[in-house]
Amino acid sequence: MSTIVTTAKAWPAALLRSCRPYQWPKNVLVFAAPGAAGVLDDRLVLLKTALAFVSFCMASSAVYLWNDLADLDADRHHPVKRNRPIASGALPVPLARTAAVLLVPACLIVGALTTEWRFVVVVAMYLVISFTYSAWLKHVAILDLVIVASGFLLRAVGGALAVDVPVSEWFLIVFSFGSLFVVAGKRFSELQEFGERAGAVRPSLDGYTLPYLRMVLGISAAATAVAYCTFAFEKAALAGGGAVWYQLSAIPVVTALLRYALVVEQGHGGAPEDVFLYDRMLQVLMACFLVLFAIGVIVG
């Protein structure tokens, strides 16, 4: 009896781990459009953006839970994934399934608190696409790149819609190709790491080669760099006093692309969240970008 009680007490922590809070920083992308528009100093806008962030955190956690439930048998035979709470038995399957079901309407309700129905539609689209990906599309080469990249784009678009700010076409292109760059880098690193076993770990990897993914990396990095420079100079043309700061912000962005490409080429891009968490150069470049862009917003 004591073992059952102890296990039950551990369920909340196991459930939280299954929701993967270390992945939630991805949802900070909802702040991108409001930040670029310089409206985050408005308390209502900040509140709506925070609600959008929470909504996407709940939505992504629902997807992670459903994905772990769908891959339960495979995860139990995986050397690393077998330690996940559901696969290891630390989190009972019925409890995980209940949480996954409840998180779906909950994230939509939180999204509705922004009072922007278009944001709710974006979150619903994210859920549908993500569930479809987990069930089928993650096994299809090329489509798996596009679908994962679209998740980042939907977060950025969702942030804009949550506070009803206009979005530049170049802003959307930056996030589209920037996301593709990161996802292609992840697949490139996985293919390097697992080699002939790659298809057993992730079936879609059987459809890729290192030269092909290197080409995708090059194209997406170049498109991201050009799109951001165009976006920055477009902002500068409208900014007046803050013009030069927007233009200067392109330097750390392009440098960060080059740095990340080097990290990927070295085979360390399999977990993008770890790269951004531990790579000091990328962190410094990101800080420089934020400072320069923020000065542009304030001065302009």
C-alpha positions as CSV (number, residue, x, y, z in Angstrom):
1,M,0.0,0.0,0.0
2,S,2.8,2.4,0.9
3,T,4.4,1.8,-2.5
4,I,1.1,2.7,-4.3
5,V,0.7,5.9,-2.2
6,T,4.3,6.9,-2.9
7,T,3.8,6.3,-6.6
8,A,0.6,8.3,-6.6
9,K,2.4,11.2,-5.0
10,A,4.9,11.1,-7.7
11,W,2.3,11.3,-10.5
12,P,2.1,15.2,-10.6
13,A,5.9,15.4,-11.1
14,A,5.8,12.7,-13.7
15,L,2.9,14.4,-15.5
16,L,4.8,17.7,-15.6
17,R,7.9,15.9,-17.0
18,S,5.7,14.4,-19.8
19,C,4.4,17.9,-20.6
20,R,8.1,18.7,-21.4
21,P,8.4,22.2,-19.8
22,Y,11.9,22.4,-21.2
23,Q,10.3,22.7,-24.6
24,W,8.0,25.6,-23.6
25,P,10.6,28.3,-24.4
26,K,9.8,27.7,-28.0
27,N,6.4,29.4,-27.4
28,V,8.2,32.6,-26.6
29,L,7.9,33.2,-30.3
30,V,4.4,34.5,-29.7
31,F,6.1,37.7,-28.3
32,A,8.0,38.2,-31.6
33,A,5.4,40.1,-33.5
34,P,4.2,42.3,-30.6
35,G,7.8,43.0,-29.7
36,A,8.7,43.9,-33.3
37,A,5.7,46.2,-33.4
38,G,6.8,47.9,-30.1
39,V,3.5,47.4,-28.3
40,L,4.5,45.2,-25.4
41,D,4.6,48.3,-23.1
42,D,0.8,48.3,-23.3
43,R,-0.5,46.2,-20.3
44,L,-3.4,44.8,-22.1
45,V,-1.2,43.7,-25.1
46,L,1.3,42.1,-22.7
47,L,-1.5,40.3,-20.9
48,K,-3.0,39.0,-24.2
49,T,0.5,37.9,-25.3
50,A,1.1,36.1,-22.0
51,L,-2.2,34.3,-22.5
52,A,-1.2,33.3,-26.0
53,F,2.1,31.9,-24.5
54,V,0.2,29.8,-21.9
55,S,-2.3,28.6,-24.5
56,F,0.6,27.3,-26.8
57,C,2.3,25.8,-23.8
58,M,-0.8,23.8,-23.0
59,A,-1.4,22.9,-26.7
60,S,2.2,21.7,-27.1
61,S,2.0,19.7,-23.9
62,A,-1.1,18.0,-25.2
63,V,0.7,17.0,-28.4
64,Y,3.7,15.7,-26.4
65,L,1.4,13.5,-24.3
66,W,-0.5,12.1,-27.3
67,N,2.8,11.5,-29.1
68,D,4.2,9.5,-26.1
69,L,1.0,7.5,-25.9
70,A,1.1,6.7,-29.6
71,D,4.8,5.7,-29.4
72,L,4.5,3.8,-26.1
73,D,5.6,0.4,-27.4
74,A,8.5,1.8,-29.5
75,D,9.6,4.0,-26.6
76,R,9.8,1.1,-24.2
77,H,12.4,-0.5,-26.5
78,H,14.4,2.7,-27.0
79,P,17.6,3.0,-25.0
80,V,16.8,6.6,-24.0
81,K,13.0,7.1,-24.5
82,R,12.2,4.2,-22.3
83,N,13.0,6.5,-19.4
84,R,10.1,8.8,-20.3
85,P,7.4,8.8,-17.5
86,I,4.8,7.0,-19.6
87,A,7.1,4.4,-21.1
88,S,8.7,3.7,-17.8
89,G,5.4,3.4,-15.9
90,A,6.0,6.4,-13.7
91,L,2.9,8.0,-15.2
92,P,-0.1,5.7,-15.6
93,V,-1.5,5.5,-19.2
94,P,-5.1,6.4,-18.1
95,L,-3.9,9.5,-16.3
96,A,-1.7,10.6,-19.2
97,R,-4.6,10.1,-21.6
98,T,-7.0,12.0,-19.4
99,A,-4.6,14.9,-19.1
100,A,-4.0,14.9,-22.9
101,V,-7.8,15.1,-23.5
102,L,-8.4,17.9,-21.0
103,L,-5.5,20.0,-22.3
104,V,-7.0,20.3,-25.7
105,P,-10.2,22.3,-24.7
106,A,-8.2,24.0,-22.0
107,C,-5.7,25.6,-24.3
108,L,-8.5,26.8,-26.6
109,I,-10.3,28.3,-23.6
110,V,-7.2,30.1,-22.5
111,G,-6.7,31.3,-26.1
112,A,-10.2,32.6,-26.2
113,L,-9.4,34.8,-23.2
114,T,-7.4,37.0,-25.7
115,T,-10.8,37.8,-27.2
116,E,-9.2,37.3,-30.7
117,W,-11.0,34.4,-32.4
118,R,-8.4,34.2,-35.1
119,F,-5.8,33.3,-32.5
120,V,-8.0,30.4,-31.3
121,V,-8.2,29.2,-34.9
122,V,-4.4,29.3,-35.1
123,V,-4.1,27.2,-32.0
124,A,-6.7,24.7,-33.3
125,M,-4.7,24.5,-36.6
126,Y,-1.5,23.8,-34.6
127,L,-3.3,21.0,-32.8
128,V,-4.7,19.4,-35.9
129,I,-1.4,19.6,-37.8
130,S,0.6,18.3,-34.8
131,F,-1.7,15.4,-34.2
132,T,-1.6,14.5,-37.9
133,Y,2.1,14.7,-37.8
134,S,2.3,12.4,-34.8
135,A,0.0,9.9,-36.4
136,W,1.4,9.8,-39.9
137,L,3.3,12.7,-41.4
138,K,6.4,12.3,-39.1
139,H,7.3,9.2,-41.1
140,V,7.2,11.0,-44.5
141,A,10.4,12.7,-45.6
142,I,10.3,16.4,-46.6
143,L,6.8,16.7,-45.1
144,D,8.1,16.1,-41.7
145,L,10.5,19.1,-42.2
146,V,7.7,21.3,-43.4
147,I,5.2,20.3,-40.7
148,V,7.7,20.8,-37.8
149,A,8.8,24.2,-39.2
150,S,5.1,25.2,-39.6
151,G,4.7,24.9,-35.8
152,F,7.2,27.7,-35.2
153,L,5.6,29.8,-37.9
154,L,2.1,29.3,-36.3
155,R,3.4,30.5,-32.9
156,A,4.8,33.7,-34.5
157,V,1.6,34.3,-36.4
158,G,-0.5,33.5,-33.4
159,G,1.3,36.1,-31.3
160,A,0.5,38.7,-34.0
161,L,-3.2,37.7,-34.1
162,A,-3.6,37.6,-30.3
163,V,-3.0,41.3,-30.1
164,D,-4.1,42.3,-33.6
165,V,-0.9,43.8,-34.9
166,P,0.0,43.8,-38.7
167,V,2.7,41.4,-39.8
168,S,5.3,42.1,-42.5
169,E,5.6,39.6,-45.3
170,W,9.3,39.6,-44.6
171,F,8.7,38.8,-41.0
172,L,6.8,35.7,-42.1
173,I,9.5,34.7,-44.5
174,V,12.1,35.0,-41.8
175,F,10.2,32.6,-39.5
176,S,9.3,30.2,-42.3
177,F,12.9,29.7,-43.5
178,G,14.5,30.2,-40.1
179,S,12.3,27.3,-38.7
180,L,13.1,25.1,-41.7
181,F,16.9,25.9,-41.1
182,V,16.6,24.7,-37.5
183,V,14.6,21.6,-38.3
184,A,16.8,20.6,-41.2
185,G,19.8,21.0,-38.9
186,K,18.2,18.6,-36.4
187,R,17.6,16.0,-39.1
188,F,21.2,16.5,-40.4
189,S,22.6,15.9,-36.9
190,E,20.4,12.8,-36.3
191,L,21.5,11.3,-39.6
192,Q,25.1,11.9,-38.7
193,E,24.7,10.4,-35.3
194,F,22.7,7.3,-36.1
195,G,24.1,6.5,-39.5
196,E,22.7,3.2,-40.8
197,R,20.5,2.9,-37.8
198,A,18.8,6.3,-38.5
199,G,15.7,4.8,-40.1
200,A,15.0,2.6,-37.1
201,V,15.2,5.6,-34.8
202,R,13.2,7.9,-37.1
203,P,11.7,6.4,-40.2
204,S,11.7,9.6,-42.2
205,L,15.5,9.7,-42.0
206,D,15.6,6.8,-44.5
207,G,14.4,9.4,-47.1
208,Y,17.3,11.8,-46.6
209,T,21.0,12.0,-47.4
210,L,23.6,14.3,-45.8
211,P,24.2,16.2,-49.1
212,Y,20.5,16.8,-49.5
213,L,20.0,18.1,-46.0
214,R,23.2,20.2,-46.3
215,M,21.5,21.8,-49.4
216,V,18.3,22.5,-47.5
217,L,20.4,24.1,-44.7
218,G,22.2,26.3,-47.2
219,I,19.0,27.4,-49.0
220,S,17.1,28.1,-45.8
221,A,20.0,29.9,-44.1
222,A,20.4,32.2,-47.2
223,A,16.7,32.9,-47.4
224,T,16.5,33.7,-43.7
225,A,19.5,36.1,-43.9
226,V,18.2,37.9,-47.0
227,A,14.6,38.1,-45.6
228,Y,15.8,39.4,-42.2
229,C,18.0,42.1,-43.8
230,T,15.1,43.2,-46.0
231,F,12.8,43.2,-43.0
232,A,15.3,45.2,-40.9
233,F,15.9,47.8,-43.7
234,E,12.1,48.0,-44.2
235,K,11.7,48.8,-40.5
236,A,14.5,51.3,-40.7
237,A,12.9,53.1,-43.6
238,L,9.8,53.7,-41.4
239,A,11.6,54.2,-38.1
240,G,13.3,57.6,-38.3
241,G,15.7,57.9,-35.3
242,G,15.9,54.1,-34.8
243,A,16.9,53.3,-38.3
244,V,20.5,52.5,-37.8
245,W,19.8,50.2,-34.9
246,Y,17.4,48.0,-37.0
247,Q,20.1,47.8,-39.7
248,L,22.8,46.9,-37.2
249,S,20.6,44.1,-35.8
250,A,21.2,42.2,-39.0
251,I,24.8,41.6,-38.0
252,P,24.1,39.3,-35.0
253,V,21.3,37.6,-36.9
254,V,23.5,36.6,-39.8
255,T,26.3,35.7,-37.5
256,A,24.0,33.5,-35.4
257,L,23.0,31.6,-38.6
258,L,26.6,31.0,-39.4
259,R,27.3,29.8,-35.8
260,Y,24.4,27.4,-35.8
261,A,25.4,26.0,-39.2
262,L,28.8,25.2,-37.7
263,V,27.3,23.6,-34.7
264,V,25.1,21.4,-37.0
265,E,28.0,20.5,-39.2
266,Q,29.8,19.3,-36.1
267,G,26.9,17.0,-35.3
268,H,25.5,18.9,-32.3
269,G,22.2,20.1,-33.6
270,G,20.1,17.0,-32.7
271,A,18.5,18.8,-29.8
272,P,18.1,22.5,-30.8
273,E,16.9,23.5,-27.4
274,D,20.1,22.3,-25.8
275,V,22.2,24.2,-28.4
276,F,20.4,27.5,-27.6
277,L,20.6,26.7,-23.9
278,Y,24.3,25.9,-23.7
279,D,26.0,27.6,-26.6
280,R,27.5,30.8,-25.2
281,M,28.2,32.4,-28.6
282,L,24.6,32.0,-29.7
283,Q,23.4,33.4,-26.4
284,V,25.6,36.5,-26.7
285,L,24.5,37.0,-30.3
286,M,20.8,36.7,-29.3
287,A,21.4,39.2,-26.5
288,C,23.1,41.6,-29.0
289,F,20.2,41.3,-31.4
290,L,17.6,41.9,-28.7
291,V,19.4,45.0,-27.4
292,L,19.9,46.5,-30.9
293,F,16.3,45.8,-32.0
294,A,14.9,47.1,-28.6
295,I,16.9,50.3,-29.0
296,G,15.5,50.7,-32.5
297,V,11.9,50.3,-31.2
298,I,12.5,52.8,-28.3
299,V,14.4,55.4,-30.3
300,G,12.1,55.1,-33.3
